[in-house]
Amino acid sequence: MRRRANAERRSWLRRSGRRGQSLVESCVVVILLCLLFYGFLQVGILYNHERALQFASFAASRSATVGFNSDVYSRTYRAAAIPASGQMEAPFSGLSQREQLTYEAPRDIDGLIARYLNPLNPQGMLSYEFWDPYQMDPNITAGGAVLTESHQQEHPLQILRDSGLLRAFYGSDTVRIPSETVMGCHFSLYLQ
């Protein structure tokens, strides 16, 4: 009888120890799955920013090929890169995404972005979180009948930024996104 009681007690102790082990293993697996999910989400955000900056590069080079000056194609680049530019800082700050989208919507010719694209208005009338720290000025060089626009822009890794995990594993809180557009330069044919 005692042997049987002792055997039951030992088997109960073994089973209860294994339940704790499986709980710890489950916690480790859940943490790893969350990090993997957030990593995929961050890659999706960076891909979205890269596509927006490719379009901004195209828009800037297009405005340069028709003969606009550097201020105009720089403004065109910044306006086209708004989807990858973070929160609006001027003329309004602290807006929700919905409020920001209502101000950015191209309602009419007097819209906020249309006024910013007018070179007669001051440069600082419109500003976004990622415009100034990451030097959003396109580099345009014209060689013969070809115009090349290139830039490299730093973008922050927004997910888990404050945790310090990114700096520990990746070594930085930002990722450099390069872009280059090559386009035919035709303005000399039309402007004489």
KABELDA-V735110 format. One record per residue. RES is the residue in three letters. OMEGA is omega in degrees with one decimal (none if undefined). NEAR is the number of other ideal C-beta (glycine too) atoms within 12 Angstrom. D_LAST is the distance of its C-alpha to the last C-alpha in Angstrom with 2 decimals. Layout:
res=RES omega=OMEGA near=NEAR d_last=D_LAST
res=RES omega=OMEGA near=NEAR d_last=D_LAST
This chain:
res=MET omega=179.0 near=7 d_last=110.28
res=ARG omega=179.5 near=8 d_last=108.97
res=ARG omega=179.7 near=9 d_last=107.21
res=ARG omega=178.1 near=10 d_last=105.51
res=ALA omega=178.1 near=11 d_last=104.45
res=ASN omega=179.3 near=12 d_last=103.12
res=ALA omega=178.0 near=13 d_last=101.21
res=GLU omega=179.3 near=14 d_last=99.66
res=ARG omega=-179.9 near=14 d_last=98.72
res=ARG omega=179.1 near=14 d_last=97.04
res=SER omega=176.5 near=14 d_last=95.11
res=TRP omega=178.3 near=14 d_last=94.00
res=LEU omega=178.4 near=14 d_last=92.81
res=ARG omega=-180.0 near=14 d_last=90.82
res=ARG omega=-178.3 near=14 d_last=89.18
res=SER omega=175.9 near=14 d_last=88.31
res=GLY omega=179.2 near=14 d_last=86.72
res=ARG omega=177.5 near=14 d_last=84.56
res=ARG omega=176.9 near=14 d_last=83.33
res=GLY omega=179.0 near=14 d_last=81.97
res=GLN omega=-179.8 near=14 d_last=80.35
res=SER omega=177.2 near=14 d_last=78.55
res=LEU omega=178.8 near=14 d_last=77.32
res=VAL omega=178.5 near=14 d_last=75.81
res=GLU omega=178.6 near=14 d_last=74.23
res=SER omega=178.4 near=14 d_last=72.78
res=CYS omega=179.5 near=14 d_last=71.25
res=VAL omega=-179.8 near=14 d_last=69.62
res=VAL omega=179.5 near=14 d_last=68.23
res=VAL omega=178.3 near=14 d_last=66.88
res=ILE omega=178.9 near=15 d_last=65.13
res=LEU omega=177.5 near=14 d_last=63.53
res=LEU omega=176.8 near=14 d_last=62.42
res=CYS omega=177.7 near=18 d_last=60.86
res=LEU omega=177.6 near=21 d_last=58.95
res=LEU omega=178.2 near=14 d_last=57.75
res=PHE omega=178.9 near=16 d_last=56.67
res=TYR omega=175.7 near=22 d_last=54.80
res=GLY omega=176.7 near=21 d_last=53.15
res=PHE omega=178.1 near=15 d_last=51.87
res=LEU omega=178.6 near=18 d_last=50.68
res=GLN omega=177.6 near=27 d_last=48.79
res=VAL omega=176.5 near=18 d_last=47.14
res=GLY omega=178.1 near=16 d_last=46.02
res=ILE omega=179.1 near=26 d_last=44.52
res=LEU omega=176.5 near=27 d_last=42.67
res=TYR omega=177.5 near=18 d_last=41.36
res=ASN omega=178.4 near=21 d_last=40.09
res=HIS omega=-179.8 near=33 d_last=38.35
res=GLU omega=178.5 near=26 d_last=36.83
res=ARG omega=177.9 near=20 d_last=35.40
res=ALA omega=179.4 near=31 d_last=33.97
res=LEU omega=173.5 near=40 d_last=32.33
res=GLN omega=177.8 near=28 d_last=30.89
res=PHE omega=178.3 near=25 d_last=29.29
res=ALA omega=176.9 near=38 d_last=28.04
res=SER omega=176.9 near=40 d_last=26.50
res=PHE omega=-178.4 near=28 d_last=24.74
res=ALA omega=179.1 near=33 d_last=23.52
res=ALA omega=-179.9 near=40 d_last=22.18
res=SER omega=176.9 near=38 d_last=20.35
res=ARG omega=178.7 near=28 d_last=18.92
res=SER omega=176.6 near=34 d_last=17.61
res=ALA omega=-178.7 near=36 d_last=16.14
res=THR omega=178.0 near=30 d_last=14.41
res=VAL omega=170.3 near=23 d_last=12.39
res=GLY omega=178.7 near=20 d_last=11.20
res=PHE omega=-179.4 near=25 d_last=14.23
res=ASN omega=-173.0 near=15 d_last=15.96
res=SER omega=178.5 near=21 d_last=19.36
res=ASP omega=-178.7 near=23 d_last=21.44
res=VAL omega=-178.7 near=27 d_last=20.10
res=TYR omega=173.3 near=38 d_last=20.58
res=SER omega=176.6 near=32 d_last=23.90
res=ARG omega=178.5 near=37 d_last=25.05
res=THR omega=178.6 near=37 d_last=24.06
res=TYR omega=-178.2 near=43 d_last=26.10
res=ARG omega=-179.4 near=40 d_last=29.05
res=ALA omega=179.6 near=35 d_last=29.09
res=ALA omega=-179.2 near=33 d_last=29.09
res=ALA omega=-178.5 near=40 d_last=31.87
res=ILE omega=179.0 near=36 d_last=34.15
res=PRO omega=179.2 near=26 d_last=36.64
res=ALA omega=-171.9 near=36 d_last=37.39
res=SER omega=177.1 near=33 d_last=37.37
res=GLY omega=-176.5 near=27 d_last=40.95
res=GLN omega=175.7 near=24 d_last=42.25
res=MET omega=178.3 near=29 d_last=40.25
res=GLU omega=178.2 near=21 d_last=41.05
res=ALA omega=3.2 near=21 d_last=39.07
res=PRO omega=179.6 near=21 d_last=39.19
res=PHE omega=177.0 near=19 d_last=42.31
res=SER omega=178.8 near=17 d_last=44.51
res=GLY omega=179.5 near=13 d_last=47.55
res=LEU omega=170.8 near=21 d_last=46.47
res=SER omega=-179.6 near=13 d_last=47.87
res=GLN omega=179.6 near=14 d_last=45.57
res=ARG omega=178.5 near=10 d_last=45.99
res=GLU omega=179.7 near=15 d_last=45.16
res=GLN omega=179.2 near=26 d_last=42.10
res=LEU omega=178.1 near=18 d_last=40.84
res=THR omega=177.3 near=16 d_last=41.29
res=TYR omega=-178.5 near=27 d_last=39.06
res=GLU omega=-175.7 near=27 d_last=36.38
res=ALA omega=179.9 near=15 d_last=36.41
res=PRO omega=-176.6 near=18 d_last=33.21
res=ARG omega=-177.1 near=14 d_last=35.20
res=ASP omega=-177.6 near=10 d_last=32.61
res=ILE omega=178.2 near=11 d_last=29.45
res=ASP omega=179.3 near=13 d_last=31.69
res=GLY omega=-175.4 near=18 d_last=32.95
res=LEU omega=-178.8 near=30 d_last=33.34
res=ILE omega=177.5 near=32 d_last=30.65
res=ALA omega=176.6 near=21 d_last=28.11
res=ARG omega=178.7 near=23 d_last=28.86
res=TYR omega=-179.2 near=35 d_last=28.53
res=LEU omega=177.2 near=30 d_last=25.03
res=ASN omega=-176.4 near=21 d_last=23.91
res=PRO omega=178.5 near=19 d_last=22.64
res=LEU omega=178.4 near=12 d_last=24.44
res=ASN omega=-178.8 near=19 d_last=27.77
res=PRO omega=-176.8 near=15 d_last=29.64
res=GLN omega=-174.6 near=21 d_last=29.46
res=GLY omega=-178.1 near=15 d_last=33.26
res=MET omega=178.1 near=23 d_last=33.72
res=LEU omega=-178.1 near=31 d_last=34.04
res=SER omega=179.2 near=26 d_last=35.82
res=TYR omega=-173.9 near=33 d_last=37.64
res=GLU omega=-174.7 near=24 d_last=40.43
res=PHE omega=-177.1 near=30 d_last=38.53
res=TRP omega=-173.0 near=30 d_last=35.21
res=ASP omega=-177.0 near=20 d_last=36.11
res=PRO omega=-173.9 near=18 d_last=38.90
res=TYR omega=173.5 near=26 d_last=36.88
res=GLN omega=-177.0 near=18 d_last=33.52
res=MET omega=176.9 near=38 d_last=31.24
res=ASP omega=-179.1 near=26 d_last=27.98
res=PRO omega=178.6 near=38 d_last=25.88
res=ASN omega=-175.5 near=26 d_last=25.04
res=ILE omega=176.9 near=33 d_last=21.53
res=THR omega=179.7 near=20 d_last=20.57
res=ALA omega=177.4 near=23 d_last=17.58
res=GLY omega=-178.9 near=12 d_last=18.58
res=GLY omega=-178.2 near=12 d_last=16.38
res=ALA omega=-177.9 near=15 d_last=15.64
res=VAL omega=176.7 near=18 d_last=18.34
res=LEU omega=-178.4 near=33 d_last=18.65
res=THR omega=175.2 near=25 d_last=22.26
res=GLU omega=177.6 near=38 d_last=23.81
res=SER omega=175.3 near=24 d_last=27.44
res=HIS omega=171.4 near=33 d_last=30.11
res=GLN omega=-174.8 near=22 d_last=33.86
res=GLN omega=177.1 near=35 d_last=35.58
res=GLU omega=174.7 near=23 d_last=39.28
res=HIS omega=-178.6 near=34 d_last=40.99
res=PRO omega=170.9 near=30 d_last=44.60
res=LEU omega=-167.8 near=30 d_last=47.34
res=GLN omega=-176.5 near=26 d_last=48.48
res=ILE omega=-178.6 near=23 d_last=51.69
res=LEU omega=-178.2 near=23 d_last=54.71
res=ARG omega=-175.0 near=20 d_last=52.60
res=ASP omega=-175.9 near=12 d_last=55.43
res=SER omega=-177.5 near=17 d_last=58.18
res=GLY omega=179.3 near=13 d_last=57.36
res=LEU omega=-178.4 near=20 d_last=57.74
res=LEU omega=179.8 near=23 d_last=54.11
res=ARG omega=-179.6 near=16 d_last=54.22
res=ALA omega=-176.7 near=12 d_last=57.51
res=PHE omega=-173.8 near=15 d_last=56.36
res=TYR omega=179.1 near=20 d_last=52.62
res=GLY omega=-179.1 near=12 d_last=52.47
res=SER omega=175.6 near=15 d_last=49.68
res=ASP omega=-178.4 near=23 d_last=48.85
res=THR omega=176.1 near=22 d_last=45.17
res=VAL omega=178.1 near=27 d_last=43.29
res=ARG omega=179.0 near=19 d_last=39.98
res=ILE omega=178.7 near=31 d_last=37.52
res=PRO omega=177.2 near=18 d_last=34.67
res=SER omega=177.1 near=33 d_last=31.51
res=GLU omega=177.7 near=22 d_last=28.59
res=THR omega=176.6 near=33 d_last=25.70
res=VAL omega=-173.6 near=22 d_last=23.51
res=MET omega=175.5 near=28 d_last=20.47
res=GLY omega=-176.4 near=20 d_last=17.62
res=CYS omega=-171.5 near=27 d_last=14.32
res=HIS omega=-173.0 near=19 d_last=11.65
res=PHE omega=-179.4 near=22 d_last=9.03
res=SER omega=178.0 near=15 d_last=6.81
res=LEU omega=-173.6 near=12 d_last=7.16
res=TYR omega=-178.5 near=10 d_last=6.25
res=LEU omega=178.8 near=11 d_last=3.82
res=GLN omega=none near=6 d_last=0.00
